[in-house]
Amino acid sequence: MTSLGRSNSIGAGHPPRPVRHHLGNTRYHTITEQKAEGATYTPPSLANFVASQIVDAATLDTPEIRILDPAAGNGELLLSLLAKLGDRRIKPIVYGFDTNLEALAQAQHRLRHAFPDAELHLEQLNFLEIVLRQARADGTLELFVSEGSWQQFDLIIANPPYVRTQIIGSRHAQALAKTFGLSGRVDLYHAFLIGIAQVLARNGTAGVIISNRFMTTRSGVHLRAALRTRLNLRHVWDLGDTKLFRAAVLPAVILAEGRNGNGHTSTRFTSIYETKRPATMTASDPIEALSMSGIVAVADGRRYQVRHGTLDSNGHASDIWRIATPATDAWLAAVARRTWGTFADIGKTRVGVKTCADQIFMRRDWHTMSEHERPELLRPVTTHHIAGRFCPSASAGVRLILYPHETVDGCRRPIDLSHYPKARAYLELNRATLESRTYVINAGRRWYEIWVPQDPAI
């Protein structure tokens, strides 16, 4: 087959090992392979659901069909898709990429055993590295145009890696942002989605499992707009807190077609979130519950509210994604009629700090410490305890946070503790607890940093 970059043959696997992620920063060379690559292998029930949706929506009237999984892992998604295709007398030509050679070896074995007639092309390649190498000099995307046999795929099924900017490294995050027209915090799956849109055939169908964060966050603005302009979105499922993955991921599924000129007037939207309300029906699991509407109890005792509507499209393509139903639209209209104003009318809304160790950074008893013990770097912080209608309540008292960050030349950075001996002594006393926040260390941050410090200059 044609090689699009460095590749390794698939043979006996190797045990998991520390790696340097190809798109990452060398500071993170001790991160395990699964962490660095954002691997969250797909549960079979979810893989089967996505595969069924793809096959039901796809046009399957050709003798051959080109299939892609750009982050193939151990092959679970490809297995489900080939199984759902069944015996349609269509020859599947299957392409799969992954950076984990051991996982690819498992995928090769599983696919070859289950579907011996399928034409397999599995390679140890990084989908986004291929994309970046094919980018024009000005950073815009010109994907696979020099390799005619790689231009388009009829079916794409994917669970892209979920890796945040801190793990990617700022240089490569900037390269991805420039190439894919993104801004703000760039997660790998943002770039994967746009790359997938680029290689999906005009009449092709894609089903992608992703984090639902992009639907409502500021960093997802450009991705939301890109998906609506580059794809025909058929259905979006917000799987919320269904806990389908072991990792702390709130998943979503997008079913889309290539830009074939037959854009749908509306995109169906389904959401499922846990509730304490009494159930009126039962299902074996959250996946089965998606076909129902209302309050559904599943076998493990949890209850979910399942709602069906359309993707709200009243505003700009980059607006947040929400489910629109007659009931919710009527409620929002009633609220709007009785609303004096919004938070934006009286001030700028910002996300607060997140220390992940409030007992150290936000103590209530700073005043009881002696002057010799009380650390420098204590700053006033606004919390809900002092919130008022239009301004903080002075009578509630001022709370203080130990804030070890500063802004220099417009860039946020951790404070040099050597200049603040009392703060350094206090933090050293609590070092074991702070270092137990391994995600801070793995992200290349100082052990005494606040996990989400926001901007101290604002």
N, C-alpha and C positions, 0 to 999 in steps of 0.2 A: 504494500500500500504506500501511498505518498506520505512522507513524513513532514510534519509542519513544525518541527523543532526537536529538541533533545528528547529522546525516547529510550526506554529500556524494554527489553523483551520481558515477557511475563513468564516467570518460572516459579521455583520454590520461594515462598515468602520469607521475609526476615522478621524477627521480633520487633515490637514497637521500640523506637529509639528517639533520643532528642534530635531535633532537626533545626536547620535554619530555613524558615519559610522563604521560598523564592521571591515572594512579594513583600518580605518582611524586613525588619531591622535586626542587625546582628546582636543587638542587646538582648534579644529574646531567644538566643540559641539554646537555652536550657528548657524551653517550653516543650512539653510532649508533643508528638506529632498530631494527636487528635486535637489538642488545644490550639496549636499553631494553625492547623488547617481548618478549624471550625467544623470538624466532622460531627454531625448528629445524624446517625444512620436512621433511616426511615422505618417506622413500625410497619409490619406487613399489612395491617388493616388500612392504614392511611395510604400506603403504596397502591393497594388494590382499588381504593376509592378514586384516587387521582387517575389511575390507568383506565378505569371504567368511564370516567367523565370524558377523557380524551377520545377513547374509541367511539363512544356514543355521539360525540360532536364532529368527528373527523369524516372527511370524504375518502372512502377507501375503494376506489374504482380503477386502480392501476396495478400492473403486474408486479411492480417492485415498489417498496416503500422505504425511504431513508429515515432512520431513527437516530436520535442523539440524546445522550445523557452527558452533559458537560462536567458533571462531578459524580461519576458513576459509583464510587465507593465499592461496596461488596456486591453490587448488581441487583439489589432488591427492587428498585423501580423498574429496571429493564425486564426483570423476570415477570413482574406483574403486568407490564404492558404487552409483552409477547404472549403471555397467557390469555389476556383479554382479547387479543387479536384473533386467537383461535385458528381454526382451519378455514381460512378465507382464500386459499390458493394465491396468496400474495407473498412474494419473496421478501423477507425483512433483511435489510442491510443495516447493521447496527454499529454505531460509533459510540465509544465511551472513553472519557478522559478522567484521570485522577492522578494526584501526585503521590499517592500511597501505593507502592508496588505490591505489598502484601494484600491489600484490599482488592486490587485489580486481579491478582492471581485467583482469589476466591471468586470474583465475578466471572472470570473466564471459565473456571471449572463448573460453576453452577449453571451458567448459560449454555455451555457446550453440552452438559449432561441433559438438561431439560429440553433444549431446542437444537438438536444436532444439525438441522438443515439451515439454520440462520447463518448469514455471513457476518462474522465478527471482526471488528477493528477496535481493539482496546489498547490504549497506549498510556504510558506514564508521562502525561503532559499537563501543564497548567493552562486551562482554557483562557484565562485572562492574560497570561504571558504571550500567548499566540495573538490575542487581540491587540495588545500593546505593540507587538512587533509589526503588525499590519497597519498601524495608525500612520497617517500622513505626517509630514514634518510639522505641520501647524497644530498637531494634536487631535485633529478630527478623525473620525472613524472611517476606515476603508478596509473592512474586514473580509479576508479570504478572497479578494478579487483576483489575486494572482494564481489561485488554485481552483480552477474551474470545478473540479469534482467535489469541492468542499463548500460551495457557495450557499446551498440551501438544504433544509431538512423538512420532511413532511410531518414528522411527529417529533416533538421534544418533550421529555419528561425530566424533571430536575428537582433536586433539593440542594440548592447552592450552599456553600460554606458560609457560616455566620461568624465573621471575624471583624472586630472593631478597628477603628483607626489606630488605636494605641499599639495593636499587635502588627498591623500592616507596616507601620513606619511612615513618618510624615512625607518623605520624598516620594514613595510609591503611591501614597494616598493622593498626593497632589497630581501625580501622573495620571492616575485613574480618573480623578475629578476633571482634569483637562480633556482627556480623551472622550469621556462619556458625558460631558456637559453637566457635571454634578457640582454641588457646593456644600459647604459646611462639613459635618462629620460624614466621612465616606465609609460605609460598610461594604465588604466584598460582595454581598448579595445584590447591592444596588447595581454595581458594574456587571455582575452576571446577568441580571435581568435585561439590561440594555443590550448586552452581547447576544443573548438569546433572541431578543426581538430582531436583531440584525440578521441572524442566520435562519430564521423561520421562513419557510416558503410562503408565497402570497396566499396560497390556499391551504397552508399547513395549520396544525393545531398544536398548542403547547399547554401543558399542565405543570405548574411550578409551585413547590412548597416553600414558603418564605416566612420570615418574622412579620408580624402584623404592625410593627412599630412605624414603618414608613407611611402608613395610612394617615397618621395624625401628627407626626413630628415635623418640626421646621426643616430638619435635614432631609426629609423625604419630599420636599416641594418639587424639586426638579425631576425626581424619579416618577412621582405621580403624573406630572405633565407629560413626561416622555412615554410612559406606558399608554396613556390615552391617545397620544398622537402617532405612536409607532405600531400599535396593535389594535385589533378589534376585540375589546374585552367582552366575553360572553357571560362569565359568572365569577363572582368573588365570594369566597367563604372565609369569614373571620371565625377561627376556631378557638379564640379566646383562651380561657383558663381550663381547657379540657385535659391538660397535662398528658398529652399523647407522647411527648418526648421526656426522657429522663433529665435532659438539660433544661434549664430555666428559660425556655423559649415559648413565647405565645405565638402559635403558628397561624398562617393563613394559606389559602390555596387560590391561585389565579388560573382560570381557564381562558385561553385567548386564541385568536386566529391571526394569521398574517394580514397585512393591509391589502385585502383583495377587492376593495371597492364596495363590499357589501356590509358596511358598518351597521351595527345594531343600533336601533333608536334608543334602547336602554340596556343597561347591564344588570343582570340579576345579582342580588346580594343576599347572602344568608349569614346570620350570626348565631353563635351558641355560647352562652355564658352561664356559669353556675348560679343557682338561686336557692333560696330556702322556701320558696312557695310550694304548696302542695301539688303533686303531679297528677295529671289526668290521663297519662299513658305511660307505657314502659318500652324500653329498648335494651338490647344486650350491651351496647356501648355507645359512646358519643357519635361515632361514625354512622351507626344505624339511625340514631336520633335525628341526623341531618335531614332525613326524608320526611320528618314529622313537623308539626307546628304547634307551639304551645309549651307547656311544662312537662318535661319528660324525665322519668326516673330510669337510671341505668342499673345494671346488675350489682355494682359495688356500693349502691346506696346513694350516690350523688344525684342531684336533680339539676336539670338545665332548662333554661328558657331558649327555645329555638324560634327565631323570627325570619321571615322571608319578605323581601321587598326588592327595591332597586337601588343601584348606586346613585346617590344624590348628584345631580349634574346641573344644578341651577346656577352655579357660579363658574369661576375660572377652572381650567383643567388642572391647575396645581392645588386647588382647594383640598381641604381634608376629605377623606373618604368616610362616609357614614351611610348607614342603611336608611332609606326613605320608605316609609309606609304611610298609608292614610292616617293611622292613629298617631304616629310620631309627628307627622307634619301638622296635624290639627293641634297637638299639644304645643309645638314650637310656635305656631301662629298665636295661640292664646297667651303664651308667655310674652311674645313680642308686643302684643297689644297692651299689656299691663306693665311693661318695663319702662322705667324712667331713663335708664342708660345702661351701658355695659362697663365692665372694668376698664376697657380700653379708653373710655371717655374720661376717666379720672387719673389714669396712670398707666405706665407700661408694665405688663405682666411678665414676670421672669421666674424661671425655675429656681428653687432654693438650693442651698448646699446639701450635700449628702456625705456625712463623715464615715458611716459604717462603724463608728466607735463613739457614739454620743456621750457615753459615760466618761470618756477621756477628754473630748474636745468641748463639751457643752455642760459642764458641771454647774449645779445650782449653788455650790458652796464656795465659790472663789473668794468671797468676802471673808470667810473664816480663816483663810490662810494668812500666815504672817507675811510681812513685806518681803522678807528674805526668801520665802517659798513661792509666792505668787508669781507665775510666769509673765514675762512680757508677751506681747502679741495678742492680748485680749482685746476683742473688738465687739461693739454692740451688734446684736443680731435681732431681726424682727421675726417673731413667730406668731402662730395663731393665738397664743396666750394674751397678746397685747393688741390684737386686731380690733379695729373699730370700723364704723361704717365708711368713713372717709380718711381716717388717719389713725396711727397707733394711739393707744390709751396710755398716757403718762403715768396714771395711778397704778397701773399693773406692774410697774417696775421694769428696768432694763435687764435683759439677759445678755450674757457675754459668751463669746466663742473664742477658743484658742485658734487663731487663724494663721498658719505657717506658710502663707503665700503672699506674693507681691506682683505688681506689674511694672516692667521695665521696658521702655521703648515700645509700648503697645503689646508686649508679650508677657503672658503669665508665667511665673516660675516659682519654685519653692524657695523659701527663705533660707539663707545661709545661717545655720544655727550657731555657728561660732561667734556671731555678733550678739547673741541673746542667751547668755549663760543660764539664766533661771528657766527659760523655756526649754533649753536643751536638757537641763537636769531633770525637769519634770517629764519630758517625753522619754528620756532614757529609762526612767523608773517604770514606764508603761510600754517599753519597747517590745516585750514578748507578745503582749496583746495586739499591738499595732502590726507586728510582723506576721501575726496569724492571718491577717487579711492578704492571703497569698495572691489574690487577683491584682492587688496594687503592685506587688513585687513583679509579678509576671508581665505586667504592662510596662515595666521599665521605669516605674516611679520610685521616689524616695519612700522609705518605710514610714516616715512620719507625715506624709501628705494626706490631705483630705481627698477622698475618692472623687467626689464631684465638687470642686471648689467654686465653680463659676468664676466670674470676673471681678476681682476685688476693686477695680477702678470704677465700677458702676454703682 
